[in-house]
Amino acid sequence: MTKLLFDEFNKTSPAAWKNKIQVDLKGADYNDSLLWKTKEGIVIKPFYTSEDRCNIEIKLPKNGFNICQTIFVDDEKIANSLALDALKNGANSIQFVAKKKFNYKILLAKINFSSTFLYFKFYFLNSDFKIDLFNFINSEKTFFQTDIIGNLAESGNWYKNLKEDFKKVDLIQNKITNCISISGDLYQNSGATNTQQLAYTLAHANEYLNKFGNNIANKIHFSFSIGSNYFFEIAKLRAFRILWSLLLKEYNVKDTEAHLFVQPSLRNKTLYDYNVNMLRTTSESMSAILGGANTISNISFDHIFNKSNEFGERISRNQLLILQNESYLKEAQNFANGSYYIEYLTQQIAENALDLFKQIEKNGGFLKQLKEGIIQKKIKESAKKEEKEFIENEIVLIGTNYQKNISDNMQHNLKLYPFIKQRNIKTLIPPLTRYRLSESSEKIRLETEKSINPKNYG
């Protein structure tokens, strides 16, 4: 096609568009009527042009995204059977979650290490076990989600103590590739803003770089959770890749792409009208895809109250398969390139997060501020604001604080306790708490169920 057709049209400047809009407003103020500011200080405009592009190259995955199934390891044979079934039915990645050592030969039987991405999330720190497991698999597609700082932030304690924990991590990073995972998902599920999530994740990773030097940079990967603010979540992941590249330049590290393991958030998932959770996770998975996630592990619609089951896991896996194949998003990591709005958001979020990161480093770094309780205080303030918005219906969760189904009873459907459990252990620092927005209202509603039908709960 020639350019002759387009040469017939005069280029319109952003100023001209704004003047035209101002005329159409018939006296109303443009700034007051059409601009609004998010709680993170980002000004949202009614239109965007090429002048809003950030024009920054973002290192995105080259081969689309991996579909992951998360499996808890209790019985090795059962976990192996579930993994093989998931791989047979569309997954190409498995995340194993374990609270104690296991027989990895049984767990990994018949799994093809050369074609399968494996993630291991352990709630214990054992360097010898991890090294033995890594040597057994011997694949660059294996990732150990080890994060002693993330464990401190969430539990309030080291596994043993600072010195011993870092000593074990040093042993691990000298023997294993892809051995450090930064728990950015913790901050999102605790109520942090997008700016805080990126700044804290970056400062969190910087603690490992400070401790072990730039040689550990290519052994670090990241876990993120994605919320329901569709475009902002796309921009969030893209902005983090920019920030990670900027930080690594300071350490003279080049060509290291951030590896992102992403899951939908639990913060906006609900007990009542739980089928809506499928809509939420579909939107969030799309944000993860378009934001450039390397691996996505979806969560089932009944995750918060039901034990892992074949139906729920199959549905969650099929959501990703439909997005990958039937929605033609198999290699959609570059689709957001050139979007004026998304590139504008990406730049704004990145700049805000970078400013906060610099403040953290200026005041002693992430670990120091975590020990002083500053990080926890800031996240708690953000979480409280969000909870207030939920109570006042500024944040809407269908079926929970809007369009409630009053005949929806859940008391007898609870196979798992869906709320925060009280912790009665002594901690070195105040721990961060993963907390769903609807928990308080759901507790009241469950009590109401009992009072209306007391005979059913005797």
C-alpha positions in Angstrom: 0.0 0.0 0.0 1.4 3.5 -0.9 1.5 6.4 1.4 -0.6 8.5 -1.0 -3.9 7.8 0.9 -2.4 8.9 4.2 -0.7 11.9 2.7 -4.2 13.4 2.1 -4.7 13.8 5.9 -3.0 16.5 7.9 -1.2 15.4 11.1 -3.1 16.5 14.2 -1.0 17.5 17.2 -1.9 16.6 20.8 -2.4 20.4 21.5 -5.0 20.6 18.6 -6.9 17.5 20.0 -6.9 19.1 23.4 -8.2 22.4 22.0 -11.0 20.6 20.2 -12.0 18.7 23.3 -12.0 22.0 25.3 -14.4 23.5 22.8 -16.7 20.5 23.0 -16.7 20.7 26.8 -18.6 24.1 26.4 -17.0 25.9 29.3 -16.2 22.9 31.6 -12.6 22.7 32.7 -10.6 20.1 30.8 -8.4 19.2 33.8 -11.3 18.9 36.3 -13.6 17.0 33.8 -11.4 14.6 32.0 -8.2 14.0 34.0 -8.1 11.9 37.1 -5.3 10.8 39.3 -4.8 7.3 40.6 -4.0 6.6 44.3 -0.4 6.2 43.1 -0.3 9.7 41.6 -0.5 8.7 37.9 -2.6 11.1 35.9 -5.0 9.4 33.5 -5.8 11.3 30.3 -8.7 11.0 27.9 -6.4 10.4 24.9 -2.9 9.4 24.1 -0.5 10.0 21.2 2.9 8.9 20.0 4.4 11.5 22.3 3.3 9.3 25.2 5.4 6.4 24.2 8.3 5.5 26.5 10.5 4.4 23.6 12.5 2.1 25.9 13.4 -1.4 24.7 12.0 -4.1 27.0 13.6 -7.5 27.1 10.6 -9.8 26.7 10.4 -13.6 26.4 11.1 -14.9 22.9 9.0 -18.0 23.0 5.7 -17.1 24.6 4.7 -18.3 28.0 4.7 -21.6 29.8 1.6 -23.2 31.3 2.3 -24.4 34.8 0.4 -26.6 37.3 1.2 -26.1 41.0 1.2 -29.4 43.0 1.7 -29.8 46.7 4.0 -32.7 47.6 2.6 -34.8 50.4 2.7 -38.3 48.9 5.4 -38.5 46.1 3.5 -41.1 44.1 0.3 -39.1 44.0 2.1 -35.8 43.2 4.0 -37.6 40.4 0.7 -38.9 39.0 -0.8 -35.4 39.1 2.2 -34.0 37.4 2.2 -36.5 34.6 -1.5 -36.0 34.1 -1.0 -32.2 33.9 1.8 -32.5 31.4 -0.2 -34.9 29.3 -3.1 -32.5 29.2 -1.4 -29.3 28.1 0.9 -28.0 30.8 4.6 -27.8 30.1 5.7 -26.7 33.5 5.2 -27.9 37.1 5.7 -26.1 40.4 6.2 -28.5 43.3 5.5 -27.1 46.7 6.9 -29.0 49.7 7.2 -28.5 53.5 9.7 -31.3 54.0 12.2 -33.4 52.2 10.9 -36.0 49.8 12.1 -38.9 47.6 12.7 -37.0 44.4 13.3 -40.1 42.3 9.7 -41.2 42.9 8.3 -37.7 42.6 10.0 -37.0 39.2 9.7 -40.5 37.6 8.9 -40.4 33.9 9.1 -36.6 33.7 11.1 -35.3 30.7 13.5 -32.8 32.2 14.7 -31.5 28.8 11.1 -30.3 27.8 9.6 -29.5 31.2 10.1 -26.4 33.2 10.3 -27.3 36.9 9.9 -25.0 39.9 10.5 -26.0 43.4 9.1 -24.0 46.3 10.2 -25.3 49.6 9.1 -24.1 53.1 12.4 -25.3 54.5 16.1 -24.5 53.8 18.3 -27.5 53.2 21.3 -26.7 50.9 22.5 -30.4 50.6 19.0 -31.6 49.5 18.7 -28.9 46.9 22.1 -29.5 45.4 21.4 -33.3 45.2 18.1 -32.6 43.6 19.6 -30.2 41.1 22.3 -32.6 40.2 19.7 -35.3 39.6 17.7 -33.2 37.2 20.7 -31.4 35.6 18.6 -29.0 33.5 18.6 -25.3 32.9 14.8 -25.4 32.9 14.8 -26.0 36.7 14.2 -23.2 39.1 14.6 -23.2 42.9 12.3 -20.6 44.5 14.7 -20.0 47.4 14.1 -16.7 49.2 15.4 -16.3 52.8 14.5 -12.6 52.8 11.0 -13.3 51.6 10.7 -16.0 54.3 11.7 -13.4 56.9 9.2 -10.9 55.6 6.3 -13.4 55.6 7.1 -15.4 58.7 8.8 -12.8 60.8 11.8 -15.1 61.4 14.9 -16.5 59.6 14.9 -20.2 59.0 17.7 -20.3 61.6 19.5 -16.9 61.8 20.8 -14.3 59.4 24.4 -15.7 59.3 23.4 -19.4 58.8 20.7 -18.6 56.3 23.0 -16.6 54.1 25.7 -19.2 54.5 23.4 -21.9 53.1 22.3 -19.6 50.2 25.9 -19.1 49.4 26.4 -22.9 49.2 23.4 -23.2 47.0 24.3 -20.4 44.6 27.8 -21.8 44.1 26.3 -25.1 42.9 22.9 -24.3 41.3 21.7 -22.1 38.5 18.3 -20.3 38.8 18.5 -20.7 42.6 17.1 -17.4 44.0 13.5 -16.3 43.7 12.3 -12.9 44.8 8.8 -13.1 46.4 7.1 -10.0 44.8 3.8 -11.9 45.1 4.0 -11.4 48.8 3.7 -7.7 48.6 0.7 -7.7 46.2 -1.2 -10.2 48.3 -0.5 -8.2 51.4 -2.0 -5.0 49.9 0.9 -3.1 48.4 0.3 -0.7 45.5 1.9 -1.4 42.1 4.6 1.2 42.8 5.4 -0.5 46.2 5.4 -4.0 44.7 8.0 -3.0 42.1 10.2 -0.9 44.4 10.2 -3.5 47.2 10.8 -6.4 44.8 13.7 -4.5 43.2 15.2 -3.5 46.6 14.6 -7.0 47.9 16.7 -8.4 44.9 19.3 -5.8 45.5 20.0 -7.2 48.9 21.2 -10.5 47.2 23.3 -8.5 44.7 24.9 -6.5 47.5 25.7 -9.7 49.4 26.9 -12.0 46.6 27.9 -9.6 43.9 27.0 -9.4 40.2 27.7 -13.1 39.6 24.4 -14.0 41.2 22.4 -11.8 38.8 21.6 -14.5 36.3 20.6 -16.9 39.0 17.8 -14.6 40.3 14.2 -14.9 39.1 10.9 -13.4 40.3 7.5 -14.3 41.5 4.6 -11.9 40.9 0.9 -11.9 41.5 -1.5 -10.1 39.1 -4.5 -8.2 40.2 -7.6 -7.1 38.4 -6.6 -3.7 37.1 -6.1 -5.0 33.6 -3.9 -2.4 31.8 -2.0 -1.4 35.0 -1.0 -5.0 35.6 0.3 -5.4 32.0 2.3 -2.2 32.5 3.5 -3.4 35.9 5.3 -6.4 34.6 6.8 -4.5 31.7 7.9 -1.7 34.0 9.7 -4.2 36.2 11.7 -5.5 33.3 12.9 -2.0 32.7 13.8 -1.5 36.3 15.7 -4.8 36.5 17.8 -3.9 33.5 18.6 -0.4 35.0 19.7 -2.0 38.2 21.9 -4.6 36.5 23.6 -1.8 34.5 24.8 -0.4 37.8 26.4 -3.8 38.5 27.9 -3.9 35.0 25.7 -6.9 34.1 24.4 -7.0 30.5 21.9 -9.1 28.5 20.2 -10.7 31.6 16.5 -11.0 31.0 14.2 -11.1 34.1 12.5 -14.4 34.4 8.9 -13.9 35.8 6.8 -16.6 37.4 3.3 -15.2 37.7 0.1 -16.2 39.4 -3.3 -14.5 39.7 -3.7 -12.7 43.0 -5.7 -14.2 45.9 -6.4 -10.8 47.3 -9.6 -10.3 45.2 -10.8 -13.9 45.3 -14.1 -14.5 47.0 -15.8 -17.3 49.0 -19.3 -16.3 47.8 -20.3 -16.5 44.2 -17.0 -18.2 43.7 -17.5 -19.0 40.0 -16.8 -15.3 39.4 -13.2 -16.2 40.4 -12.9 -17.8 37.0 -13.6 -14.5 35.3 -11.0 -12.8 37.5 -8.3 -15.3 36.9 -9.0 -15.2 33.1 -8.5 -11.4 33.0 -5.5 -11.6 35.3 -3.9 -14.4 33.2 -4.4 -12.2 30.1 -2.6 -9.3 31.8 0.3 -11.7 32.7 0.5 -12.9 29.1 0.5 -9.4 27.6 2.8 -8.2 30.3 5.4 -10.8 29.2 5.3 -13.5 31.9 7.6 -16.4 31.3 5.5 -18.9 33.2 1.9 -18.6 34.5 0.4 -20.9 37.1 -3.3 -20.3 37.3 -5.3 -20.9 40.5 -8.6 -22.8 40.6 -11.9 -21.0 41.2 -12.3 -22.9 44.5 -8.7 -22.6 45.6 -9.5 -20.6 48.8 -11.9 -23.1 50.4 -11.5 -26.4 48.7 -8.8 -29.0 48.6 -6.9 -29.5 45.4 -9.2 -31.5 43.0 -9.1 -32.7 39.5 -12.0 -30.6 38.2 -10.7 -27.3 39.6 -7.2 -27.9 38.4 -8.3 -28.9 34.9 -10.5 -25.8 34.6 -7.6 -23.5 35.6 -5.2 -25.2 33.2 -7.8 -25.1 30.4 -8.2 -21.4 30.9 -4.6 -20.9 30.0 -4.8 -23.4 27.1 -7.8 -21.5 25.6 -5.9 -18.2 25.9 -2.8 -19.7 24.4 -4.4 -21.6 21.5 -8.0 -20.5 20.8 -7.4 -16.8 21.6 -4.1 -16.8 19.6 -2.1 -15.5 22.5 0.6 -18.2 22.3 3.3 -15.6 21.5 1.6 -12.4 22.6 4.4 -11.0 24.7 5.0 -8.2 22.2 1.4 -7.2 21.6 1.5 -4.3 24.0 4.5 -2.7 22.1 3.4 0.5 20.6 0.3 1.0 22.7 0.4 4.6 23.6 -1.6 4.1 26.8 0.2 1.0 28.1 3.6 2.5 27.3 2.6 5.7 29.2 1.5 3.6 32.2 4.7 1.6 32.0 6.9 4.7 32.1 4.9 6.3 34.9 4.9 3.2 37.1 8.6 2.6 36.5 9.5 6.2 37.4 7.4 6.1 40.6 8.9 2.7 41.6 12.4 3.9 40.9 12.0 7.0 43.0 10.7 4.8 45.9 13.6 2.3 45.4 16.1 5.2 45.6 14.5 6.3 48.9 14.8 2.8 50.3 18.5 2.5 49.4 19.2 6.0 50.7 17.8 5.0 54.1 19.8 1.9 54.5 18.3 -0.6 52.1 15.4 -3.1 52.1 16.5 -5.4 54.8 17.2 -2.5 57.3 13.8 -1.0 56.6 12.1 -4.4 56.9 13.8 -5.0 60.3 12.6 -1.5 61.4 9.1 -2.3 60.4 8.9 0.6 57.8 8.1 -1.7 54.8 5.3 -3.4 56.8 3.9 -0.1 58.0 3.7 1.3 54.4 2.1 -1.8 53.0 -0.4 -1.9 55.9 -1.4 1.7 55.2 -2.0 0.9 51.5 -3.9 -2.2 52.4 -6.2 -0.3 54.8 -7.0 2.3 52.1 -7.9 -0.5 49.8 -10.1 -2.2 52.4 -11.9 1.1 53.0 -12.6 1.4 49.3 -14.0 -2.1 49.3 -16.2 -1.4 52.3 -17.5 1.8 50.6 -18.1 -0.1 47.3 -15.4 1.9 45.5 -13.8 -1.5 44.8 -16.5 -3.9 43.6 -16.3 -7.7 43.9 -19.4 -9.1 42.2 -21.4 -11.4 44.4 -19.7 -10.1 47.6 -20.3 -6.4 48.0 -22.4 -6.0 44.8 -25.2 -8.1 43.4 -25.2 -10.6 46.2 -27.0 -13.9 45.9 -28.7 -14.1 49.3 -29.4 -17.8 48.7 -25.7 -18.6 48.3 -24.8 -20.6 51.4 -21.2 -21.7 51.9 -20.9 -23.1 55.4 -21.1 -26.7 54.4 -18.8 -26.3 51.4 -15.7 -25.4 53.3 -13.1 -28.1 53.0 -10.3 -25.6 53.9 -10.3 -22.7 56.4 -10.5 -19.7 54.0 -9.3 -17.0 56.4 -6.1 -15.8 58.0 -5.1 -18.1 60.9 -4.0 -16.5 64.1 -0.2 -16.8 64.6 1.0 -17.3 68.2 4.7 -17.5 67.7 7.4 -15.0 68.7 8.9 -13.2 65.7 12.0 -11.0 65.2 10.0 -8.5 63.0 6.3 -7.9 62.3 5.4 -10.3 59.5 3.6 -9.4 56.3 0.2 -11.0 56.0 -1.5 -12.2 52.8 -5.1 -11.1 53.3 -8.1 -11.2 51.0 -10.2 -8.1 50.7 -13.5 -9.8 51.4 -12.5 -11.9 54.5 -14.2 -9.7 57.1 -17.5 -9.5 55.3 -17.4 -13.2 54.6 -17.0 -14.0 58.2 -20.1 -12.0 59.0 -22.1 -13.6 56.3 -21.1 -17.1 57.5 -22.3 -16.2 61.0 -25.6 -14.9 59.5 -26.1 -18.3 57.8 -25.8 -20.0 61.2 -28.3 -17.6 62.8 -30.9 -18.0 60.0 -30.7 -21.9 59.9 -29.4 -22.9 63.4 -30.6 -26.5 63.0 -28.3 -27.0 60.0 -25.2 -26.1 62.1 -25.9 -27.9 65.3 
